[in-house]
Amino acid sequence: MKKIKGIIDRFEEGFAVVEIEGVTKDYPKIIFPKEAEVGDVVYITGDKVTIDKNETKKLEKEIKDLMNEVWED
């Protein structure tokens, strides 16, 4: 079974909207761990979802660094 890497974009009425390679896809929220949050990097294999906290922290840092670059005077 293929492992899909994505980022949780938002939660809507029982669904998690996940961005995968620039495209969003809805997955049943029930398959996500309870601690899943918007912005988490996740791996989806069939109906099993795991959160990659290390990748999530790395992504948060990249975004923060980009924001600092953009807003520098």
N, C-alpha and C positions, 0 to 999 in steps of 0.2 A: 504494500500500500504506500502511496506517495505521501511524503511529508511536505506540507505547505507552510511557508514562513509568511507571516503577516503582522500588521500592527492594528491594534484595536482603535478604531476611529471614534465609535460612539455606541451607546446602547439604546435601543428603541423597542418598546412593547414586546418583550420576550425574545428579542434578537440582539446579537452582537454584530455590528457592522465592522468588517475587517478589511483593511486596505492590503491588497496583494498586488505587488508590481504596478502600482498606480491605479488599480481598479478596485472598487469596493464590492464586497460580497456579504450577504446576510447569512449568519449561522445561528442555530437555536442557542439562546443564552444558557440553557440548561446544561450544555456540554462544556461550558467554561468553568474553571475553578471559581469558587466564591470570591477569592481575593483579586480576581482579574479587574484591571482598571483601564480606563482610556489611556492610550499611549504605550501600553505594554506590548512588547514583542512576543508573539506567540507562534507555536508550531502546532499545526492541525494535521492529525493523521486519522482519517475516517471520522469517528465520533469522539476522539480523544484530543484534548487540547492541553498543552503544557506552556507555562510562562517561562521565558528566558530572562530572568532578572538581570543577568550580566549584560546582555544585549540591550535591554531596556535602559539601563544606567548609561551605557555607551551612547545610545541614541539621544538621551536627555542631555548629555554633555555636549554632543555635536550641535544640537539645536541651540543650547545656551551659548556656546562659543560663536555660532553664526549670528545670533541675535546681538551679542556684544559687538561683533564686527560691524554689523549694520548700523547700530546706534552710537558708534564712537564718533566723537567730534574732532 
